[in-house]
Amino acid sequence: FQGYTRRVVVIVPSDEDYKARVKTQEDAGQKDIPDEAIMEMKANFTLPDCEDPAFAEVLFVDLDKDAAQEVVDLYNKVAKEKGYGKKYEEKRMRENKRFIRGRGMGKGQGR
């Protein structure tokens, strides 16, 4: 990526705007993503690290950083209280167990 500038553009609408957008999609018959998938995403939603040196700039274009973090925290809390967010955690645990069992080596190596 030499010669390029890495910018992160963060778009987090307010919860009210989000709900209005969802209603508009539903009214138009264009709601394509199942509610369960949305809740999984909300449970695992995080904002980018503004201090990450990989990014030249992090722009918050809908809500400012603090307001966006409040929305993300709300979505995480509500989704996890409803039992979502476990798919990612379970997958990560399975991968960690596989790594530990195989000590990070491919099949048949080092055994």
N, CA, C and O atoms as CSV, one atom per row, in Angstrom:
chain,resi,resn,atom,element,x,y,z
A,1,PHE,N,N,0.819,-1.206,0.000
A,1,PHE,CA,C,0.000,0.000,0.000
A,1,PHE,C,C,0.857,1.262,0.000
A,1,PHE,O,O,0.447,2.299,0.521
A,2,GLN,N,N,2.003,1.172,-0.565
A,2,GLN,CA,C,2.868,2.341,-0.613
A,2,GLN,C,C,2.253,3.381,-1.542
A,2,GLN,O,O,1.690,3.062,-2.589
A,3,GLY,N,N,2.380,4.611,-1.128
A,3,GLY,CA,C,1.839,5.698,-1.932
A,3,GLY,C,C,0.380,5.988,-1.657
A,3,GLY,O,O,-0.198,6.897,-2.253
A,4,TYR,N,N,-0.218,5.228,-0.762
A,4,TYR,CA,C,-1.620,5.423,-0.407
A,4,TYR,C,C,-1.722,5.958,1.007
A,4,TYR,O,O,-0.847,5.718,1.840
A,5,THR,N,N,-2.784,6.675,1.268
A,5,THR,CA,C,-3.073,7.150,2.613
A,5,THR,C,C,-4.262,6.349,3.127
A,5,THR,O,O,-5.311,6.305,2.485
A,6,ARG,N,N,-4.100,5.728,4.266
A,6,ARG,CA,C,-5.173,4.919,4.839
A,6,ARG,C,C,-6.029,5.782,5.755
A,6,ARG,O,O,-5.583,6.262,6.798
A,7,ARG,N,N,-7.259,5.957,5.333
A,7,ARG,CA,C,-8.224,6.705,6.130
A,7,ARG,C,C,-9.356,5.769,6.512
A,7,ARG,O,O,-9.805,4.961,5.700
A,8,VAL,N,N,-9.806,5.879,7.729
A,8,VAL,CA,C,-10.959,5.124,8.193
A,8,VAL,C,C,-12.109,6.111,8.320
A,8,VAL,O,O,-11.984,7.138,8.987
A,9,VAL,N,N,-13.217,5.801,7.686
A,9,VAL,CA,C,-14.409,6.635,7.797
A,9,VAL,C,C,-15.437,5.824,8.584
A,9,VAL,O,O,-15.903,4.780,8.127
A,10,VAL,N,N,-15.781,6.314,9.762
A,10,VAL,CA,C,-16.680,5.606,10.668
A,10,VAL,C,C,-18.069,6.221,10.538
A,10,VAL,O,O,-18.256,7.421,10.743
A,11,ILE,N,N,-19.034,5.379,10.195
A,11,ILE,CA,C,-20.417,5.830,10.054
A,11,ILE,C,C,-21.260,5.065,11.060
A,11,ILE,O,O,-21.594,3.900,10.848
A,12,VAL,N,N,-21.598,5.726,12.147
A,12,VAL,CA,C,-22.477,5.150,13.158
A,12,VAL,C,C,-23.631,6.130,13.339
A,12,VAL,O,O,-23.458,7.195,13.931
A,13,PRO,N,N,-24.806,5.771,12.831
A,13,PRO,CA,C,-25.949,6.668,13.015
A,13,PRO,C,C,-26.468,6.563,14.445
A,13,PRO,O,O,-26.178,5.599,15.154
A,14,SER,N,N,-27.233,7.558,14.854
A,14,SER,CA,C,-27.875,7.464,16.167
A,14,SER,C,C,-28.829,6.277,16.132
A,14,SER,O,O,-29.230,5.835,15.055
A,15,ASP,N,N,-29.190,5.766,17.284
A,15,ASP,CA,C,-30.112,4.632,17.333
A,15,ASP,C,C,-31.450,5.003,16.688
A,15,ASP,O,O,-32.075,4.170,16.032
A,16,GLU,N,N,-31.887,6.247,16.872
A,16,GLU,CA,C,-33.152,6.705,16.282
A,16,GLU,C,C,-33.060,6.690,14.755
A,16,GLU,O,O,-33.983,6.233,14.080
A,17,ASP,N,N,-31.944,7.191,14.212
A,17,ASP,CA,C,-31.743,7.171,12.759
A,17,ASP,C,C,-31.683,5.736,12.235
A,17,ASP,O,O,-32.246,5.423,11.186
A,18,TYR,N,N,-31.000,4.880,12.970
A,18,TYR,CA,C,-30.898,3.476,12.565
A,18,TYR,C,C,-32.289,2.849,12.481
A,18,TYR,O,O,-32.627,2.202,11.490
A,19,LYS,N,N,-33.086,3.043,13.521
A,19,LYS,CA,C,-34.438,2.469,13.536
A,19,LYS,C,C,-35.285,3.017,12.393
A,19,LYS,O,O,-36.053,2.272,11.783
A,20,ALA,N,N,-35.156,4.304,12.096
A,20,ALA,CA,C,-35.904,4.896,10.983
A,20,ALA,C,C,-35.455,4.285,9.656
A,20,ALA,O,O,-36.286,4.035,8.783
A,21,ARG,N,N,-34.168,4.043,9.494
A,21,ARG,CA,C,-33.656,3.441,8.260
A,21,ARG,C,C,-34.155,2.007,8.099
A,21,ARG,O,O,-34.506,1.582,6.998
A,22,VAL,N,N,-34.183,1.265,9.210
A,22,VAL,CA,C,-34.686,-0.109,9.169
A,22,VAL,C,C,-36.165,-0.107,8.783
A,22,VAL,O,O,-36.593,-0.918,7.962
A,23,LYS,N,N,-36.940,0.794,9.368
A,23,LYS,CA,C,-38.368,0.871,9.053
A,23,LYS,C,C,-38.579,1.204,7.580
A,23,LYS,O,O,-39.454,0.632,6.931
A,24,THR,N,N,-37.782,2.123,7.056
A,24,THR,CA,C,-37.869,2.470,5.636
A,24,THR,C,C,-37.593,1.251,4.766
A,24,THR,O,O,-38.293,1.021,3.780
A,25,GLN,N,N,-36.574,0.467,5.125
A,25,GLN,CA,C,-36.259,-0.754,4.374
A,25,GLN,C,C,-37.405,-1.761,4.456
A,25,GLN,O,O,-37.786,-2.365,3.454
A,26,GLU,N,N,-37.950,-1.933,5.669
A,26,GLU,CA,C,-39.051,-2.881,5.845
A,26,GLU,C,C,-40.269,-2.446,5.030
A,26,GLU,O,O,-40.896,-3.266,4.360
A,27,ASP,N,N,-40.597,-1.167,5.088
A,27,ASP,CA,C,-41.752,-0.646,4.345
A,27,ASP,C,C,-41.584,-0.833,2.844
A,27,ASP,O,O,-42.565,-1.039,2.129
A,28,ALA,N,N,-40.345,-0.763,2.364
A,28,ALA,CA,C,-40.058,-0.921,0.942
A,28,ALA,C,C,-39.853,-2.394,0.560
A,28,ALA,O,O,-39.623,-2.711,-0.607
A,29,GLY,N,N,-39.938,-3.282,1.543
A,29,GLY,CA,C,-39.730,-4.707,1.280
A,29,GLY,C,C,-38.300,-5.044,0.931
A,29,GLY,O,O,-38.051,-6.004,0.202
A,30,GLN,N,N,-37.349,-4.266,1.442
A,30,GLN,CA,C,-35.943,-4.452,1.095
A,30,GLN,C,C,-35.078,-4.886,2.275
A,30,GLN,O,O,-33.856,-4.740,2.240
A,31,LYS,N,N,-35.703,-5.413,3.305
A,31,LYS,CA,C,-34.923,-5.868,4.459
A,31,LYS,C,C,-34.394,-7.266,4.153
A,31,LYS,O,O,-35.145,-8.241,4.156
A,32,ASP,N,N,-33.083,-7.351,3.886
A,32,ASP,CA,C,-32.475,-8.603,3.426
A,32,ASP,C,C,-31.737,-9.372,4.507
A,32,ASP,O,O,-31.542,-10.579,4.367
A,33,ILE,N,N,-31.326,-8.723,5.566
A,33,ILE,CA,C,-30.488,-9.368,6.580
A,33,ILE,C,C,-31.371,-9.793,7.757
A,33,ILE,O,O,-32.095,-8.968,8.314
A,34,PRO,N,N,-31.317,-11.072,8.139
A,34,PRO,CA,C,-32.139,-11.551,9.254
A,34,PRO,C,C,-31.784,-10.845,10.565
A,34,PRO,O,O,-30.640,-10.445,10.780
A,35,ASP,N,N,-32.779,-10.703,11.430
A,35,ASP,CA,C,-32.580,-10.037,12.718
A,35,ASP,C,C,-31.478,-10.705,13.537
A,35,ASP,O,O,-30.720,-10.027,14.230
A,36,GLU,N,N,-31.388,-12.040,13.460
A,36,GLU,CA,C,-30.370,-12.758,14.229
A,36,GLU,C,C,-28.960,-12.346,13.781
A,36,GLU,O,O,-28.062,-12.192,14.608
A,37,ALA,N,N,-28.781,-12.174,12.500
A,37,ALA,CA,C,-27.473,-11.760,11.988
A,37,ALA,C,C,-27.143,-10.339,12.440
A,37,ALA,O,O,-26.000,-10.044,12.791
A,38,ILE,N,N,-28.141,-9.466,12.432
A,38,ILE,CA,C,-27.946,-8.089,12.901
A,38,ILE,C,C,-27.538,-8.089,14.371
A,38,ILE,O,O,-26.628,-7.362,14.770
A,39,MET,N,N,-28.214,-8.905,15.170
A,39,MET,CA,C,-27.901,-8.950,16.602
A,39,MET,C,C,-26.498,-9.502,16.842
A,39,MET,O,O,-25.801,-9.032,17.742
A,40,GLU,N,N,-26.073,-10.483,16.059
A,40,GLU,CA,C,-24.697,-10.988,16.182
A,40,GLU,C,C,-23.704,-9.870,15.872
A,40,GLU,O,O,-22.698,-9.710,16.563
A,41,MET,N,N,-23.997,-9.103,14.829
A,41,MET,CA,C,-23.101,-7.997,14.470
A,41,MET,C,C,-23.083,-6.943,15.572
A,41,MET,O,O,-22.021,-6.421,15.914
A,42,LYS,N,N,-24.248,-6.628,16.127
A,42,LYS,CA,C,-24.302,-5.625,17.193
A,42,LYS,C,C,-23.525,-6.091,18.422
A,42,LYS,O,O,-22.881,-5.286,19.094
A,43,ALA,N,N,-23.586,-7.381,18.713
A,43,ALA,CA,C,-22.877,-7.913,19.883
A,43,ALA,C,C,-21.365,-7.796,19.728
A,43,ALA,O,O,-20.643,-7.654,20.714
A,44,ASN,N,N,-20.890,-7.858,18.486
A,44,ASN,CA,C,-19.444,-7.864,18.230
A,44,ASN,C,C,-18.925,-6.560,17.639
A,44,ASN,O,O,-17.755,-6.472,17.266
A,45,PHE,N,N,-19.771,-5.562,17.551
A,45,PHE,CA,C,-19.439,-4.281,16.930
A,45,PHE,C,C,-18.419,-3.535,17.775
A,45,PHE,O,O,-18.605,-3.386,18.983
A,46,THR,N,N,-17.344,-3.065,17.152
A,46,THR,CA,C,-16.351,-2.238,17.833
A,46,THR,C,C,-15.960,-1.082,16.914
A,46,THR,O,O,-16.133,-1.150,15.697
A,47,LEU,N,N,-15.443,-0.045,17.506
A,47,LEU,CA,C,-14.930,1.081,16.731
A,47,LEU,C,C,-13.442,0.873,16.486
A,47,LEU,O,O,-12.777,0.187,17.262
A,48,PRO,N,N,-12.917,1.454,15.426
A,48,PRO,CA,C,-11.475,1.307,15.161
A,48,PRO,C,C,-10.643,2.037,16.209
A,48,PRO,O,O,-11.100,2.994,16.833
A,49,ASP,N,N,-9.436,1.571,16.385
A,49,ASP,CA,C,-8.493,2.195,17.305
A,49,ASP,C,C,-7.924,3.446,16.635
A,49,ASP,O,O,-7.179,3.354,15.659
A,50,CYS,N,N,-8.276,4.592,17.158
A,50,CYS,CA,C,-7.829,5.858,16.560
A,50,CYS,C,C,-6.320,6.056,16.672
A,50,CYS,O,O,-5.744,6.871,15.952
A,51,GLU,N,N,-5.685,5.319,17.566
A,51,GLU,CA,C,-4.237,5.440,17.758
A,51,GLU,C,C,-3.454,4.444,16.916
A,51,GLU,O,O,-2.224,4.439,16.958
A,52,ASP,N,N,-4.136,3.608,16.158
A,52,ASP,CA,C,-3.466,2.604,15.338
A,52,ASP,C,C,-2.608,3.301,14.287
A,52,ASP,O,O,-3.129,4.068,13.477
A,53,PRO,N,N,-1.314,3.046,14.288
A,53,PRO,CA,C,-0.434,3.727,13.327
A,53,PRO,C,C,-0.686,3.313,11.876
A,53,PRO,O,O,-0.182,3.959,10.957
A,54,ALA,N,N,-1.454,2.252,11.661
A,54,ALA,CA,C,-1.762,1.831,10.292
A,54,ALA,C,C,-2.682,2.833,9.592
A,54,ALA,O,O,-2.742,2.879,8.364
A,55,PHE,N,N,-3.397,3.633,10.387
A,55,PHE,CA,C,-4.341,4.591,9.828
A,55,PHE,C,C,-3.784,6.001,9.907
A,55,PHE,O,O,-3.347,6.447,10.968
A,56,ALA,N,N,-3.803,6.693,8.794
A,56,ALA,CA,C,-3.356,8.087,8.781
A,56,ALA,C,C,-4.399,8.980,9.438
A,56,ALA,O,O,-4.075,10.018,10.015
A,57,GLU,N,N,-5.663,8.555,9.339
A,57,GLU,CA,C,-6.744,9.401,9.834
A,57,GLU,C,C,-7.964,8.532,10.115
A,57,GLU,O,O,-8.246,7.592,9.372
A,58,VAL,N,N,-8.687,8.847,11.188
A,58,VAL,CA,C,-9.959,8.201,11.499
A,58,VAL,C,C,-11.001,9.306,11.582
A,58,VAL,O,O,-10.933,10.177,12.449
A,59,LEU,N,N,-11.972,9.258,10.666
A,59,LEU,CA,C,-13.009,10.289,10.598
A,59,LEU,C,C,-14.348,9.727,11.066
A,59,LEU,O,O,-14.774,8.666,10.608
A,60,PHE,N,N,-14.996,10.423,11.958
A,60,PHE,CA,C,-16.343,10.066,12.397
A,60,PHE,C,C,-17.289,11.032,11.703
A,60,PHE,O,O,-17.286,12.226,12.001
A,61,VAL,N,N,-18.113,10.515,10.763
A,61,VAL,CA,C,-18.897,11.413,9.922
A,61,VAL,C,C,-20.380,11.512,10.284
A,61,VAL,O,O,-21.057,12.431,9.824
A,62,ASP,N,N,-20.892,10.603,11.084
A,62,ASP,CA,C,-22.295,10.696,11.475
A,62,ASP,C,C,-22.362,11.236,12.901
A,62,ASP,O,O,-22.756,12.380,13.126
A,63,LEU,N,N,-21.981,10.418,13.838
A,63,LEU,CA,C,-21.864,10.846,15.233
A,63,LEU,C,C,-20.387,11.067,15.543
A,63,LEU,O,O,-19.519,10.478,14.898
A,64,ASP,N,N,-20.103,11.917,16.531
A,64,ASP,CA,C,-18.703,12.062,16.938
A,64,ASP,C,C,-18.260,10.799,17.674
A,64,ASP,O,O,-19.080,9.929,17.968
A,65,LYS,N,N,-16.981,10.701,17.967
A,65,LYS,CA,C,-16.418,9.476,18.543
A,65,LYS,C,C,-17.110,9.063,19.840
A,65,LYS,O,O,-17.441,7.891,20.015
A,66,ASP,N,N,-17.331,10.009,20.747
A,66,ASP,CA,C,-17.940,9.665,22.033
A,66,ASP,C,C,-19.385,9.201,21.873
A,66,ASP,O,O,-19.799,8.226,22.499
A,67,ALA,N,N,-20.149,9.896,21.040
A,67,ALA,CA,C,-21.548,9.510,20.811
A,67,ALA,C,C,-21.613,8.156,20.104
A,67,ALA,O,O,-22.470,7.331,20.420
A,68,ALA,N,N,-20.715,7.927,19.154
A,68,ALA,CA,C,-20.671,6.645,18.455
A,68,ALA,C,C,-20.340,5.524,19.437
A,68,ALA,O,O,-20.928,4.444,19.371
A,69,GLN,N,N,-19.401,5.779,20.345
A,69,GLN,CA,C,-19.038,4.760,21.335
A,69,GLN,C,C,-20.223,4.431,22.237
A,69,GLN,O,O,-20.412,3.271,22.604
A,70,GLU,N,N,-21.021,5.430,22.597
A,70,GLU,CA,C,-22.217,5.179,23.412
A,70,GLU,C,C,-23.192,4.260,22.688
A,70,GLU,O,O,-23.749,3.345,23.294
A,71,VAL,N,N,-23.403,4.499,21.392
A,71,VAL,CA,C,-24.308,3.659,20.602
A,71,VAL,C,C,-23.753,2.240,20.522
A,71,VAL,O,O,-24.494,1.273,20.699
A,72,VAL,N,N,-22.461,2.111,20.257
A,72,VAL,CA,C,-21.831,0.789,20.168
A,72,VAL,C,C,-21.952,0.054,21.496
A,72,VAL,O,O,-22.273,-1.134,21.517
A,73,ASP,N,N,-21.701,0.740,22.597
A,73,ASP,CA,C,-21.827,0.122,23.923
A,73,ASP,C,C,-23.259,-0.356,24.168
A,73,ASP,O,O,-23.475,-1.442,24.706
A,74,LEU,N,N,-24.229,0.461,23.771
A,74,LEU,CA,C,-25.642,0.085,23.925
A,74,LEU,C,C,-25.944,-1.164,23.103
A,74,LEU,O,O,-26.554,-2.108,23.606
A,75,TYR,N,N,-25.519,-1.172,21.841
A,75,TYR,CA,C,-25.774,-2.325,20.974
A,75,TYR,C,C,-25.110,-3.584,21.522
A,75,TYR,O,O,-25.720,-4.653,21.527
A,76,ASN,N,N,-23.861,-3.465,21.985
A,76,ASN,CA,C,-23.164,-4.611,22.574
A,76,ASN,C,C,-23.944,-5.153,23.764
A,76,ASN,O,O,-24.176,-6.358,23.869
A,77,LYS,N,N,-24.343,-4.260,24.655
A,77,LYS,CA,C,-25.035,-4.646,25.889
A,77,LYS,C,C,-26.360,-5.340,25.589
A,77,LYS,O,O,-26.625,-6.426,26.105
A,78,VAL,N,N,-27.187,-4.720,24.761
A,78,VAL,CA,C,-28.512,-5.266,24.455
A,78,VAL,C,C,-28.386,-6.623,23.767
A,78,VAL,O,O,-29.090,-7.567,24.126
A,79,ALA,N,N,-27.504,-6.725,22.792
A,79,ALA,CA,C,-27.353,-7.978,22.052
A,79,ALA,C,C,-26.821,-9.095,22.951
A,79,ALA,O,O,-27.304,-10.225,22.888
A,80,LYS,N,N,-25.842,-8.785,23.778
A,80,LYS,CA,C,-25.272,-9.813,24.655
A,80,LYS,C,C,-26.266,-10.240,25.733
A,80,LYS,O,O,-26.284,-11.406,26.128
A,81,GLU,N,N,-27.096,-9.303,26.216
A,81,GLU,CA,C,-28.127,-9.668,27.183
A,81,GLU,C,C,-29.139,-10.630,26.571
A,81,GLU,O,O,-29.746,-11.429,27.284
A,82,LYS,N,N,-29.321,-10.557,25.268
A,82,LYS,CA,C,-30.245,-11.446,24.562
A,82,LYS,C,C,-29.566,-12.738,24.124
A,82,LYS,O,O,-30.186,-13.574,23.466
A,83,GLY,N,N,-28.299,-12.905,24.485
A,83,GLY,CA,C,-27.593,-14.143,24.197
A,83,GLY,C,C,-26.828,-14.173,22.889
A,83,GLY,O,O,-26.348,-15.230,22.479
A,84,TYR,N,N,-26.708,-13.042,22.231
A,84,TYR,CA,C,-25.963,-12.999,20.971
A,84,TYR,C,C,-24.496,-12.696,21.252
A,84,TYR,O,O,-24.125,-12.294,22.354
A,85,GLY,N,N,-23.682,-12.896,20.239
A,85,GLY,CA,C,-22.257,-12.631,20.373
A,85,GLY,C,C,-21.474,-13.863,20.746
A,85,GLY,O,O,-20.250,-13.809,20.866
A,86,LYS,N,N,-22.152,-14.964,20.932
A,86,LYS,CA,C,-21.464,-16.184,21.347
A,86,LYS,C,C,-20.854,-16.928,20.177
A,86,LYS,O,O,-19.887,-17.668,20.357
A,87,LYS,N,N,-21.402,-16.749,18.973
A,87,LYS,CA,C,-20.845,-17.441,17.809
A,87,LYS,C,C,-19.376,-17.092,17.646
A,87,LYS,O,O,-18.538,-17.973,17.460
A,88,TYR,N,N,-19.071,-15.814,17.715
A,88,TYR,CA,C,-17.695,-15.359,17.549
A,88,TYR,C,C,-16.825,-15.885,18.680
A,88,TYR,O,O,-15.716,-16.364,18.445
A,89,GLU,N,N,-17.334,-15.794,19.923
A,89,GLU,CA,C,-16.557,-16.260,21.069
A,89,GLU,C,C,-16.309,-17.761,20.983
A,89,GLU,O,O,-15.203,-18.226,21.258
A,90,GLU,N,N,-17.345,-18.528,20.599
A,90,GLU,CA,C,-17.192,-19.979,20.482
A,90,GLU,C,C,-16.198,-20.323,19.378
A,90,GLU,O,O,-15.377,-21.226,19.544
A,91,LYS,N,N,-16.263,-19.614,18.252
A,91,LYS,CA,C,-15.337,-19.856,17.153
A,91,LYS,C,C,-13.912,-19.570,17.603
A,91,LYS,O,O,-12.995,-20.339,17.314
A,92,ARG,N,N,-13.731,-18.466,18.309
A,92,ARG,CA,C,-12.397,-18.106,18.786
A,92,ARG,C,C,-11.883,-19.167,19.763
A,92,ARG,O,O,-10.705,-19.522,19.722
A,93,MET,N,N,-12.749,-19.673,20.636
A,93,MET,CA,C,-12.334,-20.704,21.592
A,93,MET,C,C,-11.940,-21.993,20.868
A,93,MET,O,O,-10.948,-22.629,21.224
A,94,ARG,N,N,-12.728,-22.380,19.838
A,94,ARG,CA,C,-12.394,-23.584,19.061
A,94,ARG,C,C,-11.047,-23.415,18.385
A,94,ARG,O,O,-10.235,-24.340,18.375
A,95,GLU,N,N,-10.803,-22.241,17.819
A,95,GLU,CA,C,-9.532,-21.997,17.148
A,95,GLU,C,C,-8.375,-22.019,18.145
A,95,GLU,O,O,-7.301,-22.537,17.843
A,96,ASN,N,N,-8.595,-21.458,19.328
A,96,ASN,CA,C,-7.549,-21.472,20.356
A,96,ASN,C,C,-7.244,-22.890,20.799
A,96,ASN,O,O,-6.080,-23.247,20.981
A,97,LYS,N,N,-8.292,-23.714,20.977
A,97,LYS,CA,C,-8.077,-25.108,21.381
A,97,LYS,C,C,-7.312,-25.857,20.313
A,97,LYS,O,O,-6.411,-26.637,20.620
A,98,ARG,N,N,-7.670,-25.624,19.046
A,98,ARG,CA,C,-6.986,-26.284,17.941
A,98,ARG,C,C,-5.520,-25.864,17.920
A,98,ARG,O,O,-4.638,-26.689,17.679
A,99,PHE,N,N,-5.262,-24.586,18.172
A,99,PHE,CA,C,-3.889,-24.083,18.186
A,99,PHE,C,C,-3.102,-24.729,19.311
A,99,PHE,O,O,-1.967,-25.163,19.112
A,100,ILE,N,N,-3.701,-24.793,20.495
A,100,ILE,CA,C,-3.011,-25.364,21.656
A,100,ILE,C,C,-2.758,-26.845,21.447
A,100,ILE,O,O,-1.664,-27.335,21.722
A,101,ARG,N,N,-3.778,-27.570,20.953
A,101,ARG,CA,C,-3.638,-29.005,20.720
A,101,ARG,C,C,-2.539,-29.290,19.705
A,101,ARG,O,O,-1.723,-30.191,19.895
A,102,GLY,N,N,-2.527,-28.522,18.637
A,102,GLY,CA,C,-1.533,-28.749,17.588
A,102,GLY,C,C,-0.299,-27.892,17.751
A,102,GLY,O,O,0.619,-27.950,16.933
A,103,ARG,N,N,-0.276,-27.096,18.805
A,103,ARG,CA,C,0.830,-26.172,19.080
A,103,ARG,C,C,1.123,-25.278,17.880
A,103,ARG,O,O,2.262,-24.890,17.623
A,104,GLY,N,N,0.030,-24.963,17.144
A,104,GLY,CA,C,0.165,-24.025,16.045
A,104,GLY,C,C,0.767,-24.609,14.796
A,104,GLY,O,O,1.099,-23.875,13.865
A,105,MET,N,N,0.917,-25.928,14.756
A,105,MET,CA,C,1.538,-26.561,13.592
A,105,MET,C,C,0.455,-27.149,12.704
A,105,MET,O,O,-0.636,-27.484,13.166
A,106,GLY,N,N,0.768,-27.268,11.446
A,106,GLY,CA,C,-0.145,-27.883,10.498
A,106,GLY,C,C,-0.294,-29.375,10.776
A,106,GLY,O,O,0.429,-29.934,11.600
A,107,LYS,N,N,-1.226,-30.010,10.091
A,107,LYS,CA,C,-1.471,-31.440,10.285
A,107,LYS,C,C,-0.197,-32.250,10.053
A,107,LYS,O,O,0.519,-32.069,9.068
A,108,GLY,N,N,0.048,-33.137,10.989
A,108,GLY,CA,C,1.147,-34.062,10.827
A,108,GLY,C,C,2.529,-33.502,11.092
A,108,GLY,O,O,3.512,-34.240,11.021
A,109,GLN,N,N,2.629,-32.239,11.390
A,109,GLN,CA,C,3.951,-31.643,11.626
A,109,GLN,C,C,4.280,-31.671,13.115
A,109,GLN,O,O,3.426,-31.363,13.947
A,110,GLY,N,N,5.451,-32.022,13.436
A,110,GLY,CA,C,5.941,-31.947,14.810
A,110,GLY,C,C,5.307,-32.921,15.761
A,110,GLY,O,O,5.356,-32.722,16.975
A,111,ARG,N,N,4.709,-33.974,15.236
A,111,ARG,CA,C,4.070,-34.946,16.147
A,111,ARG,C,C,4.730,-36.276,16.047
A,111,ARG,O,O,4.331,-37.216,16.734
